Amino acid sequence: MKRVAGMFALVLALVATTASVKAQSKTSINGTWKMNVSKSQAEEGIQGITVKFEQTGATLREDLSMLTPDGERKATLNYTMDGKESMNRWGSREVKSTAKSEGDSLTLEWKGEDHSLLRKITVSQDGKVMTMVVRQVSPGGQREDTIVLDKQ
């Protein structure tokens, strides 16, 4: 009986250690990230993107700036990390936003009246490169872009 209890304690210790190592290896998205134009495959006309993420507990704030031929577009978006909807604005549009952590990636989704945008975000192991796979659906069709951003 003591031997079984000892093995059970060992298994629990291994599980706890594995969970701790996994939690430590998850790279933070916090910080400022700037688009690497030469490595990105973006919608025509996007000349640059800068994103600043700040996660505090279960709240994520995103300051987004996009440079286009028409000028700079900026937005501040707030999410809860529990997958619940938050209301945000992108320009004059109101969007329902969700954020959900899935393994080593983060999914941010916006849904507007006639437009949806889903971004799957991953960060390199060294924490220096962020990749966003962006899927957009609008009345004009559907498209997918890959945006590579470098940590500043």
C-alpha atoms as a printed R data frame, in Angstrom:
    type eleno elety resid chain resno       x      y       z
1   ATOM     1    CA   MET     A     1   0.000  0.000   0.000
2   ATOM     2    CA   LYS     A     2   2.874  2.354   0.859
3   ATOM     3    CA   ARG     A     3   4.482  1.541  -2.477
4   ATOM     4    CA   VAL     A     4   1.266  2.439  -4.385
5   ATOM     5    CA   ALA     A     5   0.954  5.688  -2.401
6   ATOM     6    CA   GLY     A     6   4.607  6.493  -3.171
7   ATOM     7    CA   MET     A     7   4.123  5.847  -6.904
8   ATOM     8    CA   PHE     A     8   0.959  7.960  -6.877
9   ATOM     9    CA   ALA     A     9   2.899 10.833  -5.262
10  ATOM    10    CA   LEU     A    10   5.661 10.442  -7.875
11  ATOM    11    CA   VAL     A    11   3.155 10.552 -10.744
12  ATOM    12    CA   LEU     A    12   1.529 13.674  -9.246
13  ATOM    13    CA   ALA     A    13   4.956 15.319  -8.904
14  ATOM    14    CA   LEU     A    14   5.801 14.531 -12.563
15  ATOM    15    CA   VAL     A    15   2.467 15.910 -13.768
16  ATOM    16    CA   ALA     A    16   2.936 19.078 -11.706
17  ATOM    17    CA   THR     A    17   6.496 19.523 -13.011
18  ATOM    18    CA   THR     A    18   5.396 19.019 -16.631
19  ATOM    19    CA   ALA     A    19   2.554 21.521 -16.216
20  ATOM    20    CA   SER     A    20   4.949 24.017 -14.626
21  ATOM    21    CA   VAL     A    21   7.513 23.663 -17.443
22  ATOM    22    CA   LYS     A    22   4.758 24.001 -20.067
23  ATOM    23    CA   ALA     A    23   3.393 27.135 -18.380
24  ATOM    24    CA   GLN     A    24   6.887 28.653 -18.237
25  ATOM    25    CA   SER     A    25   7.565 27.929 -21.926
26  ATOM    26    CA   LYS     A    26   4.460 29.805 -23.082
27  ATOM    27    CA   THR     A    27   5.808 32.994 -24.625
28  ATOM    28    CA   SER     A    28   4.171 36.296 -23.757
29  ATOM    29    CA   ILE     A    29   2.629 38.520 -26.427
30  ATOM    30    CA   ASN     A    30   3.108 41.604 -24.237
31  ATOM    31    CA   GLY     A    31   5.044 44.413 -25.860
32  ATOM    32    CA   THR     A    32   5.194 46.341 -29.110
33  ATOM    33    CA   TRP     A    33   5.369 44.468 -32.414
34  ATOM    34    CA   LYS     A    34   6.105 45.955 -35.842
35  ATOM    35    CA   MET     A    35   5.279 44.375 -39.208
36  ATOM    36    CA   ASN     A    36   8.193 42.930 -41.160
37  ATOM    37    CA   VAL     A    37   6.972 43.909 -44.628
38  ATOM    38    CA   SER     A    38   9.447 41.691 -46.496
39  ATOM    39    CA   LYS     A    39   8.330 38.533 -44.640
40  ATOM    40    CA   SER     A    40   4.584 39.252 -44.664
41  ATOM    41    CA   GLN     A    41   1.917 38.393 -47.211
42  ATOM    42    CA   ALA     A    42  -0.595 41.186 -46.617
43  ATOM    43    CA   GLU     A    43  -3.560 42.719 -48.347
44  ATOM    44    CA   GLU     A    44  -2.458 45.110 -51.077
45  ATOM    45    CA   GLY     A    45  -2.105 48.635 -49.760
46  ATOM    46    CA   ILE     A    46  -1.056 47.767 -46.216
47  ATOM    47    CA   GLN     A    47   2.269 49.522 -45.778
48  ATOM    48    CA   GLY     A    48   2.812 48.773 -42.117
49  ATOM    49    CA   ILE     A    49   1.241 47.521 -38.905
50  ATOM    50    CA   THR     A    50   2.267 48.213 -35.325
51  ATOM    51    CA   VAL     A    51   0.571 46.389 -32.463
52  ATOM    52    CA   LYS     A    52   1.043 46.822 -28.744
53  ATOM    53    CA   PHE     A    53  -0.377 44.093 -26.494
54  ATOM    54    CA   GLU     A    54  -0.707 44.425 -22.746
55  ATOM    55    CA   GLN     A    55  -2.149 41.495 -20.831
56  ATOM    56    CA   THR     A    56  -2.952 41.964 -17.164
57  ATOM    57    CA   GLY     A    57  -4.585 38.950 -15.583
58  ATOM    58    CA   ALA     A    58  -7.676 38.053 -17.613
59  ATOM    59    CA   THR     A    59  -7.714 41.351 -19.553
60  ATOM    60    CA   LEU     A    60  -5.935 41.986 -22.864
61  ATOM    61    CA   ARG     A    61  -5.530 45.459 -24.359
62  ATOM    62    CA   GLU     A    62  -4.482 45.920 -27.985
63  ATOM    63    CA   ASP     A    63  -3.349 49.224 -29.486
64  ATOM    64    CA   LEU     A    64  -3.350 48.719 -33.247
65  ATOM    65    CA   SER     A    65  -2.023 51.068 -35.920
66  ATOM    66    CA   MET     A    66  -2.224 50.297 -39.640
67  ATOM    67    CA   LEU     A    67  -0.610 52.426 -42.342
68  ATOM    68    CA   THR     A    68  -2.354 52.483 -45.749
69  ATOM    69    CA   PRO     A    69  -2.222 54.834 -48.760
70  ATOM    70    CA   ASP     A    70  -5.293 56.557 -47.236
71  ATOM    71    CA   GLY     A    71  -3.392 57.282 -44.017
72  ATOM    72    CA   GLU     A    72  -3.031 55.751 -40.595
73  ATOM    73    CA   ARG     A    73  -5.904 53.875 -38.951
74  ATOM    74    CA   LYS     A    74  -5.755 53.362 -35.191
75  ATOM    75    CA   ALA     A    75  -7.836 51.451 -32.689
76  ATOM    76    CA   THR     A    76  -7.668 50.426 -29.057
77  ATOM    77    CA   LEU     A    77  -9.403 47.132 -28.365
78  ATOM    78    CA   ASN     A    78 -10.054 45.412 -25.063
79  ATOM    79    CA   TYR     A    79 -10.686 41.701 -24.615
80  ATOM    80    CA   THR     A    80 -11.336 39.281 -21.785
81  ATOM    81    CA   MET     A    81  -9.237 36.126 -21.990
82  ATOM    82    CA   ASP     A    82 -12.159 33.845 -21.107
83  ATOM    83    CA   GLY     A    83 -13.657 33.802 -24.609
84  ATOM    84    CA   LYS     A    84 -16.580 36.077 -23.668
85  ATOM    85    CA   GLU     A    85 -17.620 38.814 -26.104
86  ATOM    86    CA   SER     A    86 -16.393 42.379 -25.668
87  ATOM    87    CA   MET     A    87 -17.688 45.356 -27.636
88  ATOM    88    CA   ASN     A    88 -15.059 47.412 -29.472
89  ATOM    89    CA   ARG     A    89 -14.837 49.897 -32.329
90  ATOM    90    CA   TRP     A    90 -12.829 49.667 -35.542
91  ATOM    91    CA   GLY     A    91 -13.187 53.072 -37.164
92  ATOM    92    CA   SER     A    92 -16.892 53.841 -37.276
93  ATOM    93    CA   ARG     A    93 -17.855 50.171 -36.956
94  ATOM    94    CA   GLU     A    94 -18.835 48.461 -33.752
95  ATOM    95    CA   VAL     A    95 -17.437 44.926 -33.485
96  ATOM    96    CA   LYS     A    96 -17.992 42.041 -31.116
97  ATOM    97    CA   SER     A    97 -14.567 40.757 -30.081
98  ATOM    98    CA   THR     A    98 -13.379 37.567 -28.417
99  ATOM    99    CA   ALA     A    99  -9.975 36.337 -27.294
100 ATOM   100    CA   LYS     A   100  -9.163 32.730 -26.582
101 ATOM   101    CA   SER     A   101  -5.886 31.062 -25.736
102 ATOM   102    CA   GLU     A   102  -5.475 27.676 -27.459
103 ATOM   103    CA   GLY     A   103  -2.267 25.844 -26.601
104 ATOM   104    CA   ASP     A   104   0.629 27.989 -27.804
105 ATOM   105    CA   SER     A   105  -1.579 30.308 -29.850
106 ATOM   106    CA   LEU     A   106  -4.024 33.108 -29.217
107 ATOM   107    CA   THR     A   107  -7.130 33.593 -31.337
108 ATOM   108    CA   LEU     A   108  -8.656 37.066 -31.625
109 ATOM   109    CA   GLU     A   109 -11.946 37.346 -33.475
110 ATOM   110    CA   TRP     A   110 -14.000 40.371 -34.536
111 ATOM   111    CA   LYS     A   111 -17.527 40.152 -35.854
112 ATOM   112    CA   GLY     A   112 -19.265 43.172 -37.324
113 ATOM   113    CA   GLU     A   113 -22.498 43.662 -39.178
114 ATOM   114    CA   ASP     A   114 -21.147 42.473 -42.543
115 ATOM   115    CA   HIS     A   115 -17.518 41.621 -41.817
116 ATOM   116    CA   SER     A   116 -15.589 39.150 -39.678
117 ATOM   117    CA   LEU     A   117 -11.896 38.873 -38.953
118 ATOM   118    CA   LEU     A   118 -10.103 36.012 -37.218
119 ATOM   119    CA   ARG     A   119  -6.438 36.268 -36.218
120 ATOM   120    CA   LYS     A   120  -4.488 33.260 -34.994
121 ATOM   121    CA   ILE     A   121  -1.356 34.502 -33.253
122 ATOM   122    CA   THR     A   122   1.787 32.562 -32.398
123 ATOM   123    CA   VAL     A   123   5.114 33.757 -31.001
124 ATOM   124    CA   SER     A   124   8.478 32.162 -31.735
125 ATOM   125    CA   GLN     A   125  10.225 30.251 -28.926
126 ATOM   126    CA   ASP     A   126  12.762 33.066 -28.479
127 ATOM   127    CA   GLY     A   127   9.923 35.620 -28.138
128 ATOM   128    CA   LYS     A   128  11.210 37.844 -30.950
129 ATOM   129    CA   VAL     A   129   8.834 37.062 -33.845
130 ATOM   130    CA   MET     A   130   5.039 37.038 -33.893
131 ATOM   131    CA   THR     A   131   3.059 35.478 -36.735
132 ATOM   132    CA   MET     A   132  -0.594 36.344 -37.356
133 ATOM   133    CA   VAL     A   133  -2.658 34.312 -39.782
134 ATOM   134    CA   VAL     A   134  -5.549 36.632 -40.627
135 ATOM   135    CA   ARG     A   135  -8.819 35.402 -42.163
136 ATOM   136    CA   GLN     A   136 -11.291 38.034 -43.349
137 ATOM   137    CA   VAL     A   137 -14.827 37.506 -44.594
138 ATOM   138    CA   SER     A   138 -16.813 40.383 -46.103
139 ATOM   139    CA   PRO     A   139 -19.449 40.896 -48.810
140 ATOM   140    CA   GLY     A   140 -16.536 41.204 -51.259
141 ATOM   141    CA   GLY     A   141 -15.291 37.705 -50.480
142 ATOM   142    CA   GLN     A   142 -12.832 35.904 -48.275
143 ATOM   143    CA   ARG     A   143  -9.070 36.262 -47.950
144 ATOM   144    CA   GLU     A   144  -6.204 35.024 -45.806
145 ATOM   145    CA   ASP     A   145  -2.992 36.913 -45.042
146 ATOM   146    CA   THR     A   146   0.089 36.068 -43.007
147 ATOM   147    CA   ILE     A   147   1.574 38.984 -41.092
148 ATOM   148    CA   VAL     A   148   5.022 38.621 -39.519
149 ATOM   149    CA   LEU     A   149   5.893 41.107 -36.780
150 ATOM   150    CA   ASP     A   150   9.176 41.702 -34.960
151 ATOM   151    CA   LYS     A   151   9.304 42.590 -31.283
152 ATOM   152    CA   GLN     A   152  10.521 46.132 -30.712
